Amino acid sequence: MAELPLWPDQVMGGKFVRLLQKQLSELRRRDDSHGNRELFLDDVFVTYLLAFFNPTIRTLRTIEDFSQTQQVQRHLSIQKICRTTLSDFHRLVDPQRLEPILQALREQLSRKEAGLGRAANDLSELLKRTVAVDGTFLEAAAEVAWAVRGSNQHGRENSYIRLDFQVGVTSWAPEMIVVAEPGHSESASAAANVQDGRLYLYDRGFSGFDVINAHYHLQNESWTPRAQFVIRYKPAGGNAPHLADADENPLSEKDLAAGVVSDRRGRFRSSKAARHIVLDVPLREVIIEYQEQDETKTVRLITNLLDVSAEVIAQLYQQRWQIELFFRWLKCFANFNHLISHHRSGVLLSFYVAVIAALLTYLHLGHRPSKYMFVMLEQVACGAATWEEIAPILRERERQRDVERASAAKRRAKKKAES
């Protein structure tokens, strides 16, 4: 038997595969009942995971070549992953079978967060169950039949697919991934995926009555919150509803320091002729002003959080930025500018692998990705550095940030004691 070739570059990610051996064995055990299969999910998942940490491997052909090397074969049960067989596999695969791996990693992250020993307050308690919601578009090949067609400002026709995500703001762990159907809006996707007990952060694209209604259920002939939300709305007027029967709440010094200029409680009203009817439930409107390049800008937030300060609501909404960072990571480091499958299930499989890789990265480094980390990861993605080279740099950077946080906490405590 001929000796297997070596991949010409150093192969990263093998240790992550070893960490998942228990879950991989379970995947294979379930596949073994299908004796006529030529390709199994555990082998494809391992190859994709290794390819994720080696950014030059992004096509079916390079994946086929990569799968036959010494570095990869030690993790596989087959001699190679043929690109034609893999293409067929994308059409039939059920990516949700990887959910147990995601859940196991989420649980590890929850234990890590619980062990940080941060002081509890209104904001920290809310953040534990807070999820940022948004969708992002990725360019797709023209032959992807279910893609959305559109044109840019130069008249060029493009094809896109939309991925809808729910991301935990403290764990940075995606809790939902949906490859959107053509014509299925972001707000409709969000309304269909509300889970009890969560607190959701939404941008302006979700400012519809259907999204608000999805956070309530009928109990004892009254509408009771099943989840909470903070939604950014346009200023009242036109298609943006006014808050009726509103009462002003007094603002504290902390509220004013957070930029809050108005805090009111009331209800949304809609006419009987309206296509979407909003439930008759108490709501809260928090208006925030901030300066950007010598210009005063306003943010209008609608929420059903009635028992926390306006300052906390303002700080909560700032956490929605976490999902924007997550999308930047997907597009820059995960390198999804080239999709290797034209099937919805194949695209979703790639994103499941990317999310699992993100959680493994978080667990390995010991902290949530930051802007600085994104810059370093982009160096890996373009081949200017390796994962092993940047890991100690990132750990030292986080150690320095911990020292800075501790010093700032001491200064605040001293100032509070003096006052």
Secondary structure by P-SEA (a helix, b strand, c coil): cccccccccccccaaaaaaaaaaaaaaaaaacccccccccaaaaaaaaaaaaaccccccaaaaaaaaacaaaaaacccccccaaaaaaaaaccccccaaaaaaaaaaaaaaaaaaccccccaaaaaaccbbbbbbbbbbbccccccccccccccbbbbbbbbbbbccccccccccccccccccccaaaaaaacccccbbbbbccccccaaaaaaaccccccbbbbcccbbbbbcccccccccccbbbbbbbcaaaaaacccbbbbbbbbbcccccccccbbbbbbbbbbbbcccbbbbbbbbcccccccaaaaaaaaaacaaaaaaaaaaaccccccccccccaaaaaaaaaaaaaaaaaaaaaacccccaaaaaaaaaaaacccccccaaaaaaaaaaaaaaaaaaaaaaaaaaaaac
